[in-house]
Amino acid sequence: MIREFLPTDSPLLRLRASSVEIFSTQALNVLVADMFETMRAGRGVGLAAPQIGVSQRIIVFEFYENDRLPGEPSIPPTALINPIITSAKGAADGKEGCFSVPEMIGVITRYEEISYIAQDIEGRRVEGAAKGFHARIIQHEVDHLDGILYIDKAKEVEPYKRELG
């Protein structure tokens, strides 16, 4: 089911989301499936649960090579629960948009490489590393879990109207 995005001024977007304590439930499976469906319907590459009104530490993301970002490798559909960035290095500026700040785009400095730990939908420990655009997506979504919007960190923000279709 496609969920509604909270408006930019929603107080829930500014709260630290709660950790997920119970795994392998129908409710969690449905939420994660809805998050993927919502993200895909909006033609995005990542989504955090707070963006759709669920204050839990869950992010989903995926990316397939395309003309929008040539040269960026594909990222398989991934759900991370209770993610923690454990190390980071390098820095690079890049443009970001967000479902929570529609029709705007900004330049943000993010780490170029990160390592993280999280849990999967069954509660099993997941460890990973990401670089480039992949690392940027994870950092953007983890910020949402901490009540941070990209506009809080942006060097500049400007109007942007993406063509859908």
C-alpha positions as CSV (number, residue, x, y, z in Angstrom):
1,M,0.0,0.0,0.0
2,I,1.3,3.4,-0.9
3,R,1.5,5.6,2.2
4,E,1.2,9.4,2.5
5,F,4.3,11.5,3.2
6,L,4.2,13.8,6.2
7,P,4.5,17.5,5.4
8,T,7.8,19.2,6.0
9,D,6.5,20.9,9.1
10,S,5.3,17.7,10.8
11,P,6.7,17.5,14.4
12,L,7.3,13.8,14.0
13,L,10.0,14.4,11.4
14,R,12.0,16.3,14.1
15,L,11.9,13.5,16.6
16,R,14.4,10.7,17.2
17,A,12.7,7.5,16.1
18,S,12.2,4.6,18.4
19,S,14.3,1.4,18.0
20,V,12.5,-1.7,16.7
21,E,12.4,-4.3,19.5
22,I,10.1,-7.0,18.0
23,F,11.0,-8.7,14.7
24,S,9.5,-11.2,12.4
25,T,6.0,-9.9,12.7
26,Q,3.3,-9.4,10.1
27,A,3.0,-5.7,11.0
28,L,6.8,-5.2,10.4
29,N,6.7,-7.1,7.1
30,V,3.7,-5.0,5.9
31,L,5.4,-1.8,6.9
32,V,8.6,-2.6,5.1
33,A,6.7,-3.7,2.0
34,D,4.6,-0.5,2.1
35,M,7.8,1.6,2.4
36,F,9.3,0.0,-0.7
37,E,6.0,0.5,-2.6
38,T,5.8,4.1,-1.5
39,M,9.4,4.9,-2.3
40,R,9.1,3.3,-5.8
41,A,5.8,5.1,-6.5
42,G,7.6,8.4,-5.8
43,R,10.5,7.4,-7.9
44,G,12.9,7.8,-5.0
45,V,15.9,5.8,-3.9
46,G,15.4,5.8,-0.1
47,L,12.8,6.2,2.5
48,A,12.8,6.3,6.3
49,A,9.7,5.2,8.3
50,P,9.2,8.6,10.0
51,Q,8.6,10.1,6.6
52,I,5.3,8.1,6.4
53,G,4.3,8.8,10.0
54,V,6.0,5.7,11.7
55,S,8.5,6.7,14.3
56,Q,10.6,3.6,14.1
57,R,14.3,3.2,13.1
58,I,13.7,1.6,9.7
59,I,15.1,2.6,6.3
60,V,14.7,1.1,2.9
61,F,16.6,1.9,-0.3
62,E,17.4,0.7,-3.8
63,F,18.9,2.1,-6.9
64,Y,19.2,0.9,-10.5
65,E,21.7,2.4,-13.0
66,N,20.0,5.0,-15.1
67,D,20.5,8.2,-17.0
68,R,19.7,10.3,-14.0
69,L,23.0,9.3,-12.3
70,P,25.2,7.7,-14.9
71,G,28.0,5.6,-13.7
72,E,26.5,4.9,-10.3
73,P,26.3,1.2,-9.6
74,S,23.0,-0.4,-8.8
75,I,22.0,-1.1,-5.2
76,P,19.7,-4.0,-4.5
77,P,16.5,-3.5,-2.5
78,T,17.7,-3.2,1.2
79,A,15.8,-2.8,4.5
80,L,17.9,-1.8,7.5
81,I,16.4,-1.8,11.0
82,N,18.1,0.1,13.8
83,P,21.0,1.2,11.6
84,I,24.1,2.7,13.2
85,I,27.0,4.2,11.1
86,T,30.1,2.9,12.8
87,S,32.8,4.6,10.8
88,A,33.1,7.2,8.1
89,K,35.8,8.8,6.0
90,G,36.3,11.3,3.2
91,A,33.8,14.0,2.3
92,A,32.1,15.1,-0.9
93,D,29.4,17.5,-1.9
94,G,26.4,16.3,-3.7
95,K,22.8,17.3,-4.5
96,E,20.0,15.7,-2.6
97,G,16.2,15.9,-2.7
98,C,13.7,14.4,-0.3
99,F,10.1,13.3,-0.2
100,S,9.8,15.3,3.1
101,V,10.9,18.6,1.4
102,P,9.2,18.4,-2.0
103,E,10.2,20.4,-5.0
104,M,13.5,21.5,-3.5
105,I,17.1,20.3,-4.0
106,G,20.2,21.1,-2.0
107,V,23.9,20.7,-1.9
108,I,25.1,18.7,1.2
109,T,28.5,17.5,2.3
110,R,28.4,13.8,3.2
111,Y,31.0,11.1,4.0
112,E,32.3,9.3,0.9
113,E,32.6,5.9,2.7
114,I,30.8,4.5,5.6
115,S,30.5,1.2,7.6
116,Y,27.3,0.3,9.4
117,I,25.6,-2.3,11.5
118,A,21.9,-2.9,11.6
119,Q,19.3,-5.7,11.8
120,D,17.3,-7.3,9.1
121,I,13.5,-7.9,9.2
122,E,14.1,-11.1,11.1
123,G,16.3,-9.3,13.7
124,R,19.6,-10.8,12.5
125,R,22.7,-8.6,12.7
126,V,23.7,-7.0,9.4
127,E,27.1,-5.4,8.8
128,G,27.9,-3.5,5.7
129,A,30.0,-0.8,4.0
130,A,29.0,1.7,1.3
131,K,30.7,4.3,-0.7
132,G,29.7,7.1,-3.0
133,F,26.0,7.5,-3.8
134,H,25.2,4.3,-1.8
135,A,26.8,5.9,1.3
136,R,24.9,9.2,0.7
137,I,21.6,7.4,0.6
138,I,22.2,5.7,3.9
139,Q,23.4,8.8,5.6
140,H,20.4,10.8,4.4
141,E,17.9,8.2,5.7
142,V,19.7,7.7,9.0
143,D,19.5,11.5,9.5
144,H,15.7,11.1,9.2
145,L,15.8,8.6,12.1
146,D,17.4,11.3,14.2
147,G,15.0,14.0,13.3
148,I,17.3,15.7,10.8
149,L,16.2,16.9,7.4
150,Y,18.8,17.5,4.6
151,I,17.9,21.2,4.6
152,D,19.4,21.4,8.1
153,K,22.8,20.6,6.6
154,A,22.5,22.0,3.1
155,K,25.0,24.6,1.9
156,E,22.3,25.8,-0.6
157,V,18.8,24.9,-1.4
158,E,16.9,25.8,-4.5
159,P,13.5,25.0,-6.2
160,Y,13.5,21.8,-8.3
161,K,10.7,20.3,-10.2
162,R,11.4,16.7,-11.3
163,E,9.5,15.4,-14.2
164,L,7.6,12.2,-13.4
165,G,6.6,9.6,-16.0
